[in-house]
Amino acid sequence: MASLVAASPSTISTISTTTSFSAKPKATTLLSSSSSSSSSSFFSGVRVPCAASRVCGVSPRAASHVSASLYPDYDLATFKFQPIRESIVAREMTRRYMTDMITHADTDVVVVGAGSAGLCCAYELSKNPNVKVAIVEQSVSPGGGAWLGGQLFSAMVVRKPAHLFLDEIDVPYDEQDTYVVIKHAALFTSTIMSKLLARPNVKLFNAVAAEDLIIKEGRVSGVVTNWALVSMNHNTQSCMDPNVMEAKVVVSSCGHDGPFGATGVKRLKSIGMIDKVPGMKALDMNAAEDAIVKFTREVVPGMIVTGMEVAEIDGSPRMVKQKQNKKNNFF
């Protein structure tokens, strides 16, 4: 079972944005593919020549003829990339990343954790083009546990009426009675990421850890950041000073307790801004997902908690994620 938990209405109103789900016709028919032969492959029902024509038994002349008919703008038989200097690649990557860091050193919203809850929250908030959103994710690959279903199975089960969100972002699914099934969880995760990251007011900083919070006059005013590999090696290297992102609102969606989980609320407890973090209770899917949606909120001034981190601070039931008690390096 996967929870598609975005920001609650109170969350969105905090930064003057609105949320609406509009139901669209469900896409329930998936593309079918034919079996490929030794000399060709199929993509979306179109036969294309094998790249290794000699191995596949297709002559270069035949391959050139077929490619010319399928791709009139270029001939695969004579295809060649434009030249580029390695230093240009380095400059482009460095300049654009540093520009993003400068731009988001002072931003509207910082979302910590790019699992399903964080991505959905960022998607809703960034619908307002005037709201600048930075997403901080400690892993190289954002998505959290949303890449796979339970116990490494691939299907994703989504309870109604959350399927309305799938309609909005055009994720096909198999309709059931009170739930729907996406054929692979990665289909949902990759779709929402591609739509979210295409927005000009959104930037994902992956492989970046939120090491601490910025607190000013009793209000969370941003996060302290560092590259994840640096954060994980503080004990083996000399001190590596962090960076910061100031924000009007911080959304903590760090997930359930674990090596990198529930770090936002645990940090609030360690500095005395909240009394306790009881941890999530035993499994009860029906109670758990409703509780997360209901209690997504601003827990202290300037900081909103959503996703499974809500269960950690409220002691509400877990869904299906495994609780782990391991030392964490962040917050």
C-alpha positions as CSV (number, residue, x, y, z in Angstrom):
1,M,0.0,0.0,0.0
2,A,1.4,3.4,-0.9
3,S,0.3,6.7,0.5
4,L,0.0,9.6,-1.8
5,V,0.0,12.3,0.9
6,A,0.4,15.9,-0.2
7,A,-0.1,19.1,1.7
8,S,-3.3,19.5,3.6
9,P,-5.5,22.6,3.0
10,S,-4.0,24.2,6.1
11,T,-0.5,23.5,4.8
12,I,-1.2,25.2,1.5
13,S,-3.0,28.2,3.0
14,T,0.1,28.8,5.1
15,I,1.9,30.1,2.0
16,S,-1.2,31.4,0.3
17,T,-1.7,28.7,-2.3
18,T,-4.7,26.6,-3.1
19,T,-5.2,23.0,-4.0
20,S,-7.8,21.3,-6.1
21,F,-8.1,17.9,-7.6
22,S,-10.0,17.6,-10.9
23,A,-11.1,14.2,-11.9
24,K,-10.3,13.3,-15.5
25,P,-11.1,10.2,-17.5
26,K,-9.1,7.3,-16.2
27,A,-6.4,5.8,-18.4
28,T,-6.9,2.1,-17.9
29,T,-5.6,0.7,-21.1
30,L,-1.8,0.1,-21.2
31,L,0.3,-0.1,-24.3
32,S,0.9,-3.6,-25.5
33,S,4.1,-4.7,-27.1
34,S,4.8,-7.5,-29.6
35,S,7.5,-10.0,-29.3
36,S,10.7,-8.9,-30.9
37,S,12.6,-10.8,-33.6
38,S,16.3,-11.2,-33.8
39,S,16.7,-8.3,-36.2
40,S,14.3,-5.7,-34.8
41,S,12.7,-4.3,-31.6
42,F,9.3,-2.8,-30.8
43,F,8.6,0.5,-29.1
44,S,5.0,1.8,-28.9
45,G,4.1,-0.6,-31.7
46,V,6.7,0.8,-34.2
47,R,9.4,-1.5,-35.6
48,V,12.8,0.0,-35.5
49,P,16.1,-1.4,-36.8
50,C,18.5,-3.0,-34.4
51,A,21.5,-0.7,-33.7
52,A,24.0,-3.5,-34.1
53,S,22.9,-4.3,-37.6
54,R,25.7,-6.8,-38.3
55,V,24.9,-8.8,-35.2
56,C,21.2,-8.7,-36.0
57,G,21.8,-9.8,-39.5
58,V,20.6,-6.6,-41.2
59,S,22.9,-5.1,-43.8
60,P,24.0,-1.5,-43.4
61,R,22.2,-0.6,-46.6
62,A,18.9,-2.0,-45.4
63,A,19.3,-0.4,-42.0
64,S,19.9,3.0,-43.7
65,H,16.8,2.6,-45.9
66,V,14.6,1.7,-42.9
67,S,16.0,4.5,-40.7
68,A,15.6,7.1,-43.4
69,S,11.9,6.2,-43.6
70,L,11.4,6.3,-39.8
71,Y,13.6,9.2,-39.0
72,P,13.6,11.6,-42.0
73,D,15.6,14.3,-40.1
74,Y,18.7,12.1,-39.9
75,D,20.2,8.8,-41.1
76,L,21.2,6.4,-38.3
77,A,23.8,4.8,-40.6
78,T,25.8,8.0,-40.6
79,F,24.6,9.5,-37.3
80,K,27.3,11.4,-35.3
81,F,27.1,13.6,-32.3
82,Q,28.3,17.2,-32.5
83,P,31.7,17.7,-30.9
84,I,32.1,19.3,-27.5
85,R,35.0,20.1,-25.2
86,E,35.1,18.5,-21.8
87,S,35.7,21.9,-20.1
88,I,32.4,23.2,-21.6
89,V,30.6,20.3,-19.9
90,A,32.2,21.0,-16.6
91,R,31.5,24.8,-16.9
92,E,27.8,24.2,-17.8
93,M,27.2,21.8,-14.9
94,T,29.0,23.9,-12.3
95,R,27.6,27.2,-13.4
96,R,24.0,26.0,-13.4
97,Y,24.3,24.2,-10.1
98,M,25.9,27.1,-8.4
99,T,23.3,29.5,-9.9
100,D,20.6,27.2,-8.4
101,M,22.3,27.3,-5.0
102,I,22.5,31.1,-5.1
103,T,18.8,31.4,-6.2
104,H,17.5,29.1,-3.4
105,A,19.7,30.4,-0.6
106,D,16.6,32.4,0.2
107,T,13.4,30.7,-1.0
108,D,9.7,30.4,-0.2
109,V,9.5,26.7,0.7
110,V,12.1,24.0,1.5
111,V,10.7,20.5,1.3
112,V,13.0,18.0,3.2
113,G,12.7,14.5,1.8
114,A,11.7,13.6,-1.8
115,G,9.6,10.5,-1.1
116,S,5.9,10.2,-2.2
117,A,4.7,12.7,0.4
118,G,7.4,15.3,-0.3
119,L,7.0,15.1,-4.0
120,C,3.2,15.4,-3.9
121,C,3.5,18.3,-1.5
122,A,6.0,20.1,-3.7
123,Y,3.8,19.4,-6.7
124,E,0.7,21.0,-5.1
125,L,2.6,24.0,-3.7
126,S,4.4,24.7,-7.0
127,K,1.2,25.0,-8.9
128,N,1.4,28.7,-7.9
129,P,4.2,29.9,-10.2
130,N,5.1,32.7,-7.8
131,V,6.0,30.1,-5.1
132,K,9.7,29.1,-5.2
133,V,10.2,25.5,-4.0
134,A,13.5,23.8,-3.1
135,I,13.5,20.1,-2.5
136,V,16.3,18.6,-0.4
137,E,16.9,14.9,-0.7
138,Q,19.8,13.0,0.9
139,S,19.8,10.2,-1.6
140,V,21.2,10.4,-5.1
141,S,17.9,8.9,-6.3
142,P,14.8,10.7,-5.1
143,G,11.6,8.9,-4.6
144,G,12.1,7.2,-1.2
145,G,10.3,4.0,-0.9
146,A,7.9,4.8,-3.7
147,W,10.0,3.0,-6.4
148,L,8.7,-0.4,-5.3
149,G,5.6,-1.8,-3.6
150,G,5.7,-3.9,-0.4
151,Q,8.5,-6.4,0.0
152,L,10.2,-5.4,-3.2
153,F,7.1,-6.2,-5.3
154,S,6.5,-3.8,-8.2
155,A,2.8,-3.0,-8.1
156,M,1.5,0.1,-6.2
157,V,-1.9,-0.1,-4.6
158,V,-3.7,3.3,-4.1
159,R,-6.9,3.7,-2.1
160,K,-9.7,5.8,-3.5
161,P,-10.2,8.7,-3.7
162,A,-6.4,9.3,-4.1
163,H,-6.8,7.9,-7.7
164,L,-8.0,11.4,-8.6
165,F,-4.5,12.6,-8.2
166,L,-3.3,9.8,-10.6
167,D,-5.9,11.1,-13.1
168,E,-4.5,14.6,-12.8
169,I,-0.9,13.5,-13.5
170,D,-2.0,10.9,-16.2
171,V,-0.7,7.7,-14.5
172,P,-2.6,4.7,-15.9
173,Y,-4.0,2.1,-13.5
174,D,-6.1,-1.0,-13.1
175,E,-9.5,-0.1,-11.5
176,Q,-10.7,-2.2,-8.6
177,D,-13.6,-1.7,-6.2
178,T,-12.2,0.6,-3.5
179,Y,-8.7,0.9,-4.8
180,V,-6.6,1.0,-8.0
181,V,-3.4,-0.7,-8.9
182,I,-0.5,0.9,-10.8
183,K,1.4,-1.8,-12.7
184,H,4.7,-0.5,-11.3
185,A,5.4,1.9,-8.5
186,A,8.2,3.4,-10.6
187,L,5.6,4.6,-13.1
188,F,4.0,6.8,-10.5
189,T,7.3,8.0,-9.1
190,S,9.0,8.8,-12.4
191,T,5.8,10.6,-13.7
192,I,5.3,12.9,-10.8
193,M,9.1,13.7,-10.7
194,S,9.2,14.5,-14.4
195,K,6.1,16.8,-14.2
196,L,7.3,18.5,-11.0
197,L,10.9,19.1,-12.0
198,A,9.9,20.6,-15.4
199,R,8.4,23.6,-13.5
200,P,10.6,26.6,-13.5
201,N,9.9,27.4,-9.9
202,V,11.1,24.0,-8.6
203,K,14.6,22.8,-7.9
204,L,15.6,19.4,-6.6
205,F,18.9,19.2,-4.6
206,N,19.5,15.5,-4.4
207,A,22.6,14.0,-2.7
208,V,22.1,16.9,-0.2
209,A,21.4,16.4,3.5
210,A,19.5,18.7,5.8
211,E,21.8,18.6,8.8
212,D,20.0,21.0,11.0
213,L,17.3,23.7,11.3
214,I,17.6,27.4,11.3
215,I,15.7,28.8,14.3
216,K,15.0,32.5,14.8
217,E,12.9,33.8,17.6
218,G,11.2,30.5,18.1
219,R,10.4,30.0,14.4
220,V,11.9,27.5,11.9
221,S,13.4,29.8,9.3
222,G,15.2,27.4,7.0
223,V,17.6,24.4,7.0
224,V,21.3,23.8,7.3
225,T,22.6,21.7,4.3
226,N,25.6,19.8,3.2
227,W,26.4,17.2,0.6
228,A,25.2,13.8,1.8
229,L,28.6,12.2,1.5
230,V,30.2,14.9,3.5
231,S,27.5,14.6,6.2
232,M,28.0,10.8,6.4
233,N,31.8,11.3,6.9
234,H,31.9,14.0,9.6
235,N,33.4,11.6,12.0
236,T,36.2,10.5,9.7
237,Q,37.2,13.9,8.3
238,S,38.0,17.3,9.7
239,C,35.1,19.7,10.1
240,M,33.4,20.6,6.8
241,D,31.2,23.7,7.3
242,P,27.7,23.4,6.0
243,N,25.6,25.8,3.8
244,V,22.1,27.1,4.5
245,M,18.7,27.7,2.8
246,E,16.5,30.3,4.4
247,A,12.8,29.8,3.8
248,K,9.4,31.2,4.8
249,V,8.2,27.6,5.4
250,V,10.0,24.3,5.9
251,V,8.1,21.1,5.1
252,S,9.6,18.0,6.8
253,S,8.7,14.8,5.0
254,C,11.6,12.6,6.1
255,G,9.4,9.5,6.5
256,H,9.3,6.9,9.3
257,D,12.0,6.4,11.9
258,G,15.2,4.9,10.5
259,P,18.7,5.9,9.4
260,F,17.4,9.1,7.7
261,G,13.8,9.0,8.9
262,A,11.8,11.3,11.1
263,T,14.8,13.5,11.5
264,G,12.9,16.8,11.4
265,V,10.7,16.0,14.5
266,K,13.5,14.3,16.3
267,R,15.6,17.5,16.0
268,L,12.6,19.6,17.2
269,K,12.5,17.3,20.3
270,S,16.3,17.5,20.9
271,I,16.1,21.3,21.0
272,G,13.0,21.4,23.2
273,M,10.5,22.8,20.7
274,I,8.3,19.7,21.1
275,D,7.9,17.4,24.1
276,K,8.1,13.9,22.6
277,V,8.3,11.8,19.5
278,P,6.5,8.6,20.6
279,G,7.0,6.8,17.2
280,M,4.4,5.1,15.1
281,K,2.2,2.3,16.4
282,A,1.4,-1.1,14.9
283,L,0.0,-1.6,11.5
284,D,-3.5,-0.4,10.6
285,M,-3.7,0.8,7.0
286,N,-7.2,2.1,7.3
287,A,-6.5,4.3,10.3
288,A,-2.9,5.2,9.3
289,E,-3.5,6.9,5.9
290,D,-6.5,8.8,7.1
291,A,-4.6,10.0,10.1
292,I,-1.7,11.3,8.0
293,V,-4.0,13.3,5.8
294,K,-5.9,14.7,8.7
295,F,-3.0,15.6,10.9
296,T,-0.6,17.0,8.3
297,R,0.0,20.4,9.9
298,E,2.3,23.1,11.1
299,V,3.7,21.5,14.3
300,V,5.8,24.5,15.3
301,P,5.9,28.0,13.8
302,G,7.4,27.8,10.3
303,M,7.6,24.0,10.1
304,I,5.0,21.6,8.6
305,V,5.2,17.8,8.9
306,T,3.7,15.5,6.4
307,G,3.9,11.8,5.3
308,M,5.0,9.1,7.7
309,E,6.8,11.6,9.9
310,V,3.3,12.6,11.1
311,A,2.8,9.1,12.4
312,E,6.1,9.4,14.3
313,I,5.2,12.6,16.1
314,D,1.6,11.6,16.8
315,G,2.0,7.9,17.6
316,S,-0.5,7.0,15.0
317,P,-0.6,3.5,13.3
318,R,2.0,2.6,10.7
319,M,1.1,1.6,7.1
320,V,3.6,-1.0,5.7
321,K,7.0,0.6,6.1
322,Q,9.4,-1.2,8.3
323,K,10.5,0.7,11.4
324,Q,14.3,0.7,12.0
325,N,16.1,2.0,15.0
326,K,19.5,3.0,13.7
327,K,21.8,5.9,14.3
328,N,21.2,8.7,11.9
329,N,23.7,11.3,10.8
330,F,21.3,14.1,9.8
331,F,19.5,16.8,11.9
